Amino acid sequence: MEKVFSKEWLGRTLSIKTGKIAKQADAAIWVQYGETVVQATVVQSKTERGVDFFPLMVDLEEKLYAAGIIKGSRWIKREGRPTDQAVLTGRMIDRSIRPLFDESDRRDVQVIITVLSVDQENDHDIISLVAASAALSISGVDWKGPIGGIRVGLIDDKFILNPTYKEQAESSLDLIVAGNEEKSIMIEAAADELPEEKMAEAIALGQKEMQGAISLIKELKEGVEIKENTVKVEEKTEEEIAIEKEQEENLKLGEEWLNENISNILFNQKYYSKGERKAAVSAIKDGLKEYLKEKGIEKDKAATVVKKLVEKKVDEEITRAITEEKKRVDGRALDEIRDLSAEVSLLPRTHGSSLFSRGETQVMSIITLAGPGMEQSLEGLEGQSTKRYMHHYNFPPYSVGETSPLRGTGRREVGHGALAERALQPMIPSKEEFPYTIRVVSETLESNGSSSMASTCASTLALMDAGIPIKKPVAGIAMGLASTKNLEKWVVLTDIQDLEDGDGGMDFKITGTDKGLTAIQLDTKTMGITNEIVNQTLTQGRKALNEILDVITTAIPEPRKEMSPHAPRLVSFKVDPEKIGAIIGPGGKIINKIIEETDVSIDIEDDGQVIICGSNAEMVKNAVGQVKEIVKEFEAGEIIEGKVVRILDFGVFVALNANQDGMVHVSELAPYRIEKPSDFLTVGDVVTVKIKEIDSQGRINLTMKGLEENAQLWKDEKGKSTSNSFGNKNNYNNNSRKPNFNNKK
């Protein structure tokens, strides 16, 4: 039987329905906010998988029917690969719910969120997060929810909660916070140089105001029957009990040895490199194996002890040393960044390039510029749009010294690329200032701690190297946390790496300029972090950002004044919108001819903005000249050199440019009387003319008289009439004989 739970939340009705649809799933609900509706289902497998991790899958499906859209492709009408936005929303939900599962469980859990209806007012990502939380809360899965989610905007220095699409477009902040009653679990933010204090205020407000959604999910939990979803435990045999008892004794021996020796090995020296730290952990494993061997424990049983204990104990010891003794394995201070280096112009033919290193994390970024016609077309639930600045992030297996098949871009690469793109977006010049399409590719060459933040720094360097007038440099840093489970003790760490990303940790990425923040992304392995931790992280992170910005501006103080000689040249100018058709020509004949002759791209906006782009500066100049000739508006008094293209009894027609002719009446050819123009000029002669007038019909009337450039033609009174009459001037005004010479040939 269907049950409905509703309440007013931030000015709109939030409702949750269950009991009617998809009843074979462990849980299935619909969540509606305004007229946006999403479905969330949860299924947990009944058997465990033989893996050493918790198998969680979170997928968000955008159905175009939700917005009344049929896919724009002529050939493919069915939804296929998820859009980047769908991938990012799915990742956001995954990062919000994952810390609350029992990590020891080995049964697959799949959460599928399907967008069923969108009202183009209420963004479906927050509703999808609430839906996932609601479905998990009644699924019977061991999950320590519920959680809520909220979006916070900022317009005219006033916070807006769950802003509409229109309000988001006007907002200088796009913040999503997910959490429970007391703590934030996931944070995602994009901002336009927002001060740290204002960001902290927004996060605290979001954490407070999401409680309306959490309270409704609690009503749902109390109002429905929750399925039993536990694994049936079979009674153990005496042999199995004996094996377990032996294993417990072996684990106890292992713990005793580790308690006595692990600290000495981890902190007997400073381990500056990832390899040295790996070697230290290997030494711990080898020492434990040797000890267990001496105790008469078989090799395979000793290996089980090592696998179960060492990684966990190493994590615990590192956390203890940081929280109690303020010691890090590599000897750094808690707020100290690893060695930094930055350089630009690595590659000879690219439009801009850079290399940024922070410790053993190294990223190379490369810029490619193109004309506006190379913008990316986007299609999704919000309709169709375009994108002129793109950042793509690659993470090859060699960057961590591993081998694995290359299978295209994964969700992680999409997420990391989007974060760095979001970090730089507020600094990218407008299309009016810099009409180019910009693609940045960040290649992770080496990784040990936040390559996404290194790609942010490398992108800044490469953009400036390419001569793109970004407003300010942007830096990024990953902040970590060492904490006990109850957060009684915690310490914020600057620039985390390998062993420091433990169970009580977080990955709090921050990007910004010298003035304020541009992006945030928080993942945590805890049950959430307090506002106090958020504030400390932002404060400590500011110091790190300033240090990195100093390194960036030392490498390249500002964007280059000149672009690479290999970058395309782009010229932008405006024409009368009514003349766009003349540039294009019938069936695109004229514009295509120019493109073919000059090897350029030509983009024309509806407002008359013409953008011509090409790799050869001379060809670009040629194309610009041709277009400007087409739309040129002549004025009376202009003196022009042109070629005679037609001769009639009453005058001659002279080409003023490739597209427009004017007429010189027979009486205006010379300072003496000429009876027949063909006696004076021939087709192909070059003459100098002056525009006498442009009549009401746009016809251009010319004269050759009074121009010394034509004196040579008159020297011998060529073509002078021997008759006393003036000839028939009425020919020009006789409509039956009037040629069509209005602007175009």
Helices and strands as residue ranges (DSSP letters): E 3-9, E 12-18, E 27-33, E 36-48, E 56-62, G 64-67, H 84-97, G 98-100, E 107-117, H 124-137, E 148-155, E 158-161, H 165-170, E 173-179, E 184-194, H 196-209, H 211-223, H 238-267, H 274-294, H 299-325, E 340-344, E 352-358, E 361-370, G 372-374, E 376-380, E 383-387, E 389-394, G 397-400, H 411-424, G 425-427, E 437-446, H 451-465, E 475-483, E 490-494, G 498-500, E 506-512, E 517-524, H 531-555, E 569-574, G 577-579, H 580-584, G 586-588, H 589-598, E 601-604, E 609-614, H 617-631, E 639-648, E 651-655, E 661-665, G 666-668, G 677-679, E 686-694, E 700-703, G 708-710, H 711-714, G 729-731, G 735-737
